[in-house]
Amino acid sequence: MGELSATSSDFARRKVCSQVDESPSGNASPPVRPRVILELLLRQNRDAKCRLHHLANVMALRVVDGFEPIGINQGDMRVLRRCELRRSRPSALRKVIDSLTWKAGEVYRLMLQPHRTTQSAMLKELRQSLLTVLLGLCFLLVAPLAIAAELSLDVGSPMTLTTQELLARPDVATIHVPSDVSYRRAMTYRAVPLRNLLSMERTPFDGDLQIVATDGFVTNLPSALLNASGTGAVPWLAIEPPDQPWPKAPNGLATGPFYLVWLNPAASGIMSEQWPFQVASIRKVAAHTARWPQLAVGDDVPTPSPIRRGQLVFATQCMVCHRMSGAGDATVGPDLNIPRNPTEYFQPWALKAFIRNPQSLRSWPEMRMPGFEPETVSDTDLDAIIAYLAYMAGQRR
């Protein structure tokens, strides 16, 4: 659709030309609007309602200072789609947004070519289209109350389950999590046993369970954790009730609509990044050791070496955001070996400090990397991660 905006002076010049039925001289392209609106949108609170209000502000047409339109283009919509409703992504909302985008684009195109129509016709079309856009936005603002979140599940045959369908399952239960990793306190949830949801009692598997969050984080759980029974950790999929939304976590993030929690996590050594929230999809995949052999440590590395422990911790704690030498599913953070490895541009003390508290070394408004406290990554495991990083830097050479 291209940039669909114009400055007041340019638009006024075009309007004058239309009144005398003359086309503007020259073929200059419309001026480019600063992308300030998107920057403001991305910096706002991540709450769904707030995002929808900002979406309304972006999409609404304002006519000021000689009919200056404030609009959006296709590039803006790609960003908006990534931001819209992280707590739920029902297809109906996406269709409404696409429809509104097209309608707004038609209005902007008309307003940028006023010499092809009369002023009264332009204003009539603008009023009609503006009403359509605003009515659609009213639907967007109330839609989260009426449309359930959806979970994509592929553990044999693909399916989509809604919040209501999950809460209506006969095995749904109220569980108490004494020490929730995300909230750092006790929490109570309505949840379904993950093993039942995956039908693992009937069809156990030997790969990984890939869990993708709406914000791009990817967790791969090894089958050993899921097939464990008896005194091992027990995974549950917590479901956020539409009429009783969960509070935000201490870091300000929403955890719904679906959240993988554990009972008795210490029994299986469950780590902090194995509690994925904002879950959008769950599917079975091949084990990461088979998919990405470049992550492996050579046979010449002794068994008790911290490098081997570092490989395990890195795959669990770091690969939810990062890749290593091109291996991995996540795209939230950079590859940690291509083109350079952090051990090549951080001094050891600085790299440790950065992993513990990234903002102690650098900070910017859109920074997303969390710090790893000793409770989530021990000093021994931190040294092991750095040893593995240094080893992989050598392998790249």
C-alpha positions as CSV (number, residue, x, y, z in Angstrom):
1,M,0.0,0.0,0.0
2,G,3.0,2.2,0.5
3,E,3.2,5.3,2.7
4,L,-0.3,6.8,2.8
5,S,0.1,10.2,4.5
6,A,0.8,13.8,3.6
7,T,1.8,17.0,5.3
8,S,-0.7,19.7,5.8
9,S,0.9,22.0,3.2
10,D,1.1,19.3,0.6
11,F,-2.5,18.2,1.1
12,A,-3.7,21.8,1.0
13,R,-1.9,22.3,-2.3
14,R,-3.5,19.2,-3.7
15,K,-7.0,20.4,-2.5
16,V,-6.6,23.7,-4.2
17,C,-5.7,22.0,-7.4
18,S,-8.8,19.8,-7.2
19,Q,-11.0,22.9,-6.9
20,V,-9.9,24.2,-10.2
21,D,-9.9,20.7,-11.7
22,E,-6.2,20.6,-12.3
23,S,-3.7,18.0,-11.4
24,P,-0.7,18.9,-9.2
25,S,2.4,19.6,-11.2
26,G,5.3,17.2,-11.0
27,N,5.4,13.5,-10.0
28,A,7.0,13.8,-6.6
29,S,6.2,11.0,-4.2
30,P,4.1,11.9,-1.1
31,P,6.3,12.8,1.9
32,V,7.2,10.1,4.3
33,R,5.5,10.2,7.7
34,P,7.8,9.7,10.8
35,R,7.2,6.3,12.4
36,V,6.7,7.8,15.8
37,I,3.3,6.1,16.3
38,L,4.8,2.7,16.1
39,E,7.6,3.5,18.4
40,L,5.1,4.7,21.0
41,L,2.9,1.6,20.5
42,L,5.8,-0.7,21.2
43,R,6.8,1.1,24.3
44,Q,3.4,0.9,25.9
45,N,2.1,-1.4,28.5
46,R,1.7,-5.0,27.1
47,D,-1.7,-5.4,28.5
48,A,-4.2,-6.5,25.8
49,K,-6.7,-3.7,26.5
50,C,-4.1,-1.0,26.4
51,R,-2.7,-2.4,23.1
52,L,-6.1,-2.3,21.6
53,H,-6.6,1.3,22.6
54,H,-3.3,2.2,21.0
55,L,-4.3,0.2,17.9
56,A,-7.4,2.4,17.8
57,N,-5.3,5.5,18.0
58,V,-3.1,4.3,15.2
59,M,-5.9,3.2,12.9
60,A,-8.3,6.1,13.5
61,L,-8.3,8.9,11.0
62,R,-7.8,12.4,12.4
63,V,-8.6,15.4,10.2
64,V,-6.7,18.4,11.4
65,D,-4.9,21.4,9.9
66,G,-6.4,21.1,6.4
67,F,-7.3,17.4,6.3
68,E,-4.1,15.9,7.3
69,P,-4.5,12.1,7.6
70,I,-2.6,10.1,10.2
71,G,-2.5,6.6,8.8
72,I,-0.7,3.3,8.6
73,N,0.9,1.2,5.9
74,Q,1.6,-2.5,5.3
75,G,4.9,-2.4,7.2
76,D,3.1,-0.9,10.2
77,M,0.5,-3.6,10.1
78,R,3.2,-6.3,10.3
79,V,4.3,-4.8,13.6
80,L,0.8,-4.4,14.8
81,R,0.0,-8.0,14.1
82,R,3.0,-9.0,16.2
83,C,1.8,-6.8,19.0
84,E,-2.0,-7.5,18.8
85,L,-3.5,-9.6,21.6
86,R,-0.5,-11.5,22.8
87,R,-2.8,-13.1,25.3
88,S,-5.0,-14.5,22.5
89,R,-4.9,-14.6,18.7
90,P,-8.3,-15.6,17.5
91,S,-8.6,-15.6,13.7
92,A,-11.7,-13.4,13.8
93,L,-9.7,-10.5,15.2
94,R,-7.1,-10.8,12.5
95,K,-9.8,-10.7,9.8
96,V,-11.3,-7.5,11.3
97,I,-7.8,-5.9,11.4
98,D,-7.2,-6.9,7.7
99,S,-10.6,-5.4,6.8
100,L,-10.0,-2.2,8.6
101,T,-6.5,-1.9,7.1
102,W,-8.0,-2.2,3.6
103,K,-10.8,0.3,4.3
104,A,-8.4,2.8,5.8
105,G,-6.1,2.4,2.8
106,E,-8.9,3.2,0.4
107,V,-9.7,6.4,2.3
108,Y,-6.0,7.5,2.4
109,R,-5.6,6.8,-1.3
110,L,-8.7,9.0,-2.0
111,M,-7.4,11.8,0.2
112,L,-4.0,11.8,-1.5
113,Q,-5.7,12.2,-4.9
114,P,-8.4,14.9,-4.3
115,H,-8.1,16.2,-7.9
116,R,-10.1,13.2,-9.0
117,T,-13.2,14.0,-7.1
118,T,-15.0,16.9,-5.6
119,Q,-14.5,18.1,-2.1
120,S,-18.0,17.2,-0.9
121,A,-17.7,13.7,-2.3
122,M,-14.3,13.3,-0.6
123,L,-15.7,14.4,2.8
124,K,-18.8,12.1,2.4
125,E,-16.6,9.1,1.7
126,L,-14.3,10.0,4.5
127,R,-17.3,10.2,7.0
128,Q,-18.7,6.9,5.9
129,S,-15.3,5.1,6.0
130,L,-14.4,6.7,9.3
131,L,-17.6,5.3,10.8
132,T,-16.8,1.9,9.5
133,V,-13.3,2.0,11.0
134,L,-14.6,3.2,14.4
135,L,-17.3,0.6,14.5
136,G,-14.8,-2.1,13.8
137,L,-12.5,-0.7,16.5
138,C,-15.4,-0.9,19.0
139,F,-15.6,-4.6,18.1
140,L,-11.9,-5.0,18.7
141,L,-12.1,-3.4,22.1
142,V,-14.8,-5.7,23.4
143,A,-13.7,-8.8,21.5
144,P,-11.3,-10.2,24.2
145,L,-14.3,-10.5,26.5
146,A,-16.2,-12.6,24.0
147,I,-13.7,-14.6,22.1
148,A,-11.7,-17.4,23.8
149,A,-7.9,-17.8,23.4
150,E,-6.8,-20.7,21.2
151,L,-4.1,-23.3,21.7
152,S,-2.5,-25.0,18.7
153,L,-1.7,-28.7,19.5
154,D,0.1,-31.1,17.2
155,V,1.1,-34.4,18.9
156,G,0.0,-36.7,16.2
157,S,-2.9,-34.9,14.5
158,P,-3.1,-31.1,14.5
159,M,-6.0,-29.5,16.4
160,T,-7.0,-26.2,18.0
161,L,-8.4,-26.0,21.5
162,T,-10.1,-23.0,23.0
163,T,-10.1,-21.9,26.6
164,Q,-13.6,-23.1,27.1
165,E,-12.9,-26.5,25.6
166,L,-9.9,-27.0,27.9
167,L,-11.8,-25.8,31.0
168,A,-14.6,-28.3,30.1
169,R,-12.3,-31.3,30.1
170,P,-13.2,-33.9,32.8
171,D,-9.6,-34.0,34.0
172,V,-9.4,-30.3,34.7
173,A,-8.5,-29.6,38.4
174,T,-7.5,-26.8,40.7
175,I,-3.8,-27.1,41.6
176,H,-1.7,-25.2,44.1
177,V,1.9,-24.3,43.1
178,P,3.9,-23.6,46.3
179,S,6.7,-21.7,44.5
180,D,5.8,-20.4,41.1
181,V,8.9,-19.5,39.1
182,S,7.3,-16.5,37.3
183,Y,5.4,-15.0,40.2
184,R,8.0,-16.0,42.9
185,R,5.2,-16.9,45.3
186,A,2.4,-19.5,45.7
187,M,-0.2,-19.6,43.0
188,T,-3.5,-21.5,42.4
189,Y,-4.6,-22.4,38.9
190,R,-7.3,-24.3,37.0
191,A,-5.2,-26.7,34.9
192,V,-5.1,-30.0,33.0
193,P,-2.4,-32.7,33.3
194,L,-0.1,-32.2,30.4
195,R,0.5,-35.9,29.9
196,N,-3.2,-36.5,29.6
197,L,-3.5,-33.6,27.1
198,L,-0.8,-35.2,25.0
199,S,-2.2,-38.7,25.4
200,M,1.2,-39.9,26.6
201,E,-0.2,-42.8,28.5
202,R,-1.2,-44.4,25.2
203,T,1.6,-43.0,22.9
204,P,4.8,-42.1,24.7
205,F,7.5,-40.5,22.5
206,D,11.3,-40.1,22.5
207,G,11.7,-36.7,21.0
208,D,11.2,-33.2,22.4
209,L,8.1,-31.3,23.1
210,Q,8.4,-27.8,21.5
211,I,6.4,-25.1,23.2
212,V,6.2,-21.7,21.4
213,A,5.0,-18.6,23.2
214,T,3.2,-15.7,21.5
215,D,6.2,-13.4,22.0
216,G,8.6,-15.7,20.2
217,F,10.2,-17.7,23.0
218,V,10.7,-21.4,22.3
219,T,11.1,-24.1,24.9
220,N,12.1,-27.7,24.0
221,L,11.3,-30.1,26.8
222,P,13.1,-33.5,26.5
223,S,10.9,-36.5,26.5
224,A,12.7,-37.8,29.7
225,L,11.0,-35.1,31.7
226,L,7.6,-35.8,30.3
227,N,7.7,-39.6,30.4
228,A,8.9,-39.6,34.1
229,S,6.4,-41.0,36.6
230,G,6.3,-41.8,40.3
231,T,8.2,-39.2,42.4
232,G,9.3,-37.1,39.4
233,A,8.1,-33.6,38.5
234,V,4.5,-33.4,37.2
235,P,3.7,-30.9,34.3
236,W,0.3,-29.1,34.2
237,L,-1.1,-26.7,31.6
238,A,-2.6,-23.8,33.5
239,I,-5.6,-22.1,31.8
240,E,-6.5,-18.5,32.4
241,P,-10.2,-18.1,32.9
242,P,-11.6,-15.3,30.8
243,D,-13.6,-13.9,33.7
244,Q,-10.7,-14.1,36.2
245,P,-7.5,-13.0,34.5
246,W,-4.2,-13.7,36.2
247,P,-2.2,-10.9,37.6
248,K,0.9,-9.7,35.9
249,A,4.3,-11.3,36.9
250,P,6.7,-9.1,38.9
251,N,8.5,-8.3,35.6
252,G,5.3,-6.7,34.3
253,L,4.5,-9.5,31.8
254,A,1.2,-11.2,31.4
255,T,1.5,-15.0,31.7
256,G,-1.8,-16.1,30.1
257,P,-3.7,-17.4,28.4
258,F,-1.8,-20.7,28.9
259,Y,1.1,-21.4,31.2
260,L,3.1,-24.6,31.8
261,V,3.6,-25.1,35.5
262,W,5.2,-27.9,37.5
263,L,4.4,-29.7,40.7
264,N,7.4,-31.1,42.6
265,P,9.8,-29.5,40.1
266,A,13.0,-30.1,42.2
267,A,12.5,-33.9,41.8
268,S,13.5,-33.7,38.1
269,G,15.7,-30.6,38.2
270,I,13.3,-28.4,36.4
271,M,14.9,-25.1,35.4
272,S,13.3,-21.6,35.3
273,E,13.1,-21.5,31.5
274,Q,11.1,-24.8,31.5
275,W,8.1,-22.8,32.8
276,P,6.9,-21.3,29.5
277,F,4.1,-18.8,29.7
278,Q,1.9,-17.1,27.0
279,V,1.9,-20.5,25.3
280,A,0.5,-20.4,21.8
281,S,1.4,-23.9,20.4
282,I,2.6,-27.3,21.5
283,R,4.0,-29.9,19.2
284,K,6.2,-33.0,19.1
285,V,9.6,-32.6,17.4
286,A,12.7,-34.7,17.0
287,A,15.2,-34.4,19.9
288,H,17.4,-31.3,19.6
289,T,20.6,-33.5,19.7
290,A,19.4,-35.1,16.5
291,R,18.2,-31.9,14.8
292,W,21.3,-29.9,15.6
293,P,24.4,-32.0,15.8
294,Q,26.5,-28.8,15.8
295,L,25.6,-28.3,19.4
296,A,27.4,-31.5,20.5
297,V,30.6,-31.6,22.5
298,G,33.4,-33.7,21.0
299,D,34.3,-37.1,22.3
300,D,37.7,-35.7,23.4
301,V,36.1,-33.6,26.1
302,P,36.2,-35.5,29.4
303,T,32.9,-36.6,31.0
304,P,33.3,-34.5,34.2
305,S,34.3,-31.4,32.2
306,P,32.1,-28.3,32.9
307,I,31.8,-27.9,29.1
308,R,29.4,-30.9,29.1
309,R,27.3,-29.4,31.9
310,G,27.4,-26.1,30.1
311,Q,25.9,-27.6,27.0
312,L,22.9,-28.9,28.9
313,V,22.3,-25.7,30.8
314,F,22.8,-23.6,27.6
315,A,20.2,-25.7,25.7
316,T,17.7,-25.4,28.5
317,Q,18.2,-21.8,29.7
318,C,19.6,-19.9,26.7
319,M,18.1,-21.5,23.6
320,V,14.6,-20.3,24.4
321,C,15.8,-17.0,23.0
322,H,19.1,-17.6,21.2
323,R,20.6,-19.8,18.6
324,M,24.1,-21.4,18.5
325,S,25.9,-21.7,15.2
326,G,22.6,-21.5,13.4
327,A,21.0,-24.2,15.5
328,G,17.8,-23.5,17.4
329,D,14.2,-22.4,16.9
330,A,14.2,-19.1,18.7
331,T,14.7,-15.7,17.1
332,V,14.2,-13.4,20.0
333,G,17.9,-12.9,20.7
334,P,21.0,-13.1,18.4
335,D,23.0,-16.2,17.5
336,L,25.7,-16.6,20.2
337,N,28.4,-17.9,17.9
338,I,27.8,-16.3,14.5
339,P,29.4,-13.9,13.6
340,R,31.1,-13.7,17.0
341,N,30.9,-15.4,20.4
342,P,30.3,-13.4,23.5
343,T,33.6,-14.8,25.0
344,E,35.4,-13.0,22.2
345,Y,34.2,-9.5,23.0
346,F,33.3,-9.7,26.8
347,Q,35.9,-10.0,29.5
348,P,35.0,-12.9,31.8
349,W,33.9,-10.7,34.6
350,A,31.8,-8.6,32.3
351,L,30.1,-11.6,30.7
352,K,29.2,-13.0,34.1
353,A,27.8,-9.6,35.2
354,F,25.8,-9.3,31.9
355,I,24.2,-12.8,32.4
356,R,23.4,-12.0,36.0
357,N,22.0,-8.5,35.3
358,P,22.1,-7.3,31.7
359,Q,21.1,-3.8,32.7
360,S,24.2,-3.4,34.8
361,L,26.2,-3.2,31.6
362,R,23.8,-1.9,29.0
363,S,20.2,-0.8,28.9
364,W,17.6,0.4,26.3
365,P,13.8,0.7,26.4
366,E,13.2,-2.5,24.3
367,M,15.7,-4.7,26.1
368,R,14.1,-8.1,26.7
369,M,16.8,-10.3,28.2
370,P,16.1,-11.1,31.8
371,G,18.8,-11.5,34.4
372,F,19.6,-15.0,35.8
373,E,19.9,-14.9,39.6
374,P,21.8,-17.6,41.5
375,E,18.5,-19.3,42.4
376,T,17.9,-20.0,38.7
377,V,21.5,-20.4,37.4
378,S,24.0,-21.3,40.1
379,D,27.6,-19.9,40.0
380,T,28.7,-23.4,39.0
381,D,26.3,-23.5,36.1
382,L,27.2,-20.0,35.1
383,D,30.8,-21.0,34.8
384,A,29.8,-24.1,32.9
385,I,27.8,-22.0,30.4
386,I,30.8,-19.7,29.8
387,A,33.1,-22.7,29.4
388,Y,30.7,-24.1,26.7
389,L,30.5,-20.8,24.9
390,A,34.3,-20.6,24.8
391,Y,34.5,-24.2,23.5
392,M,32.0,-23.4,20.8
393,A,34.0,-20.3,19.7
394,G,37.0,-22.6,19.2
395,Q,34.9,-25.0,17.2
396,R,33.8,-22.2,14.8
397,R,37.3,-21.3,14.0
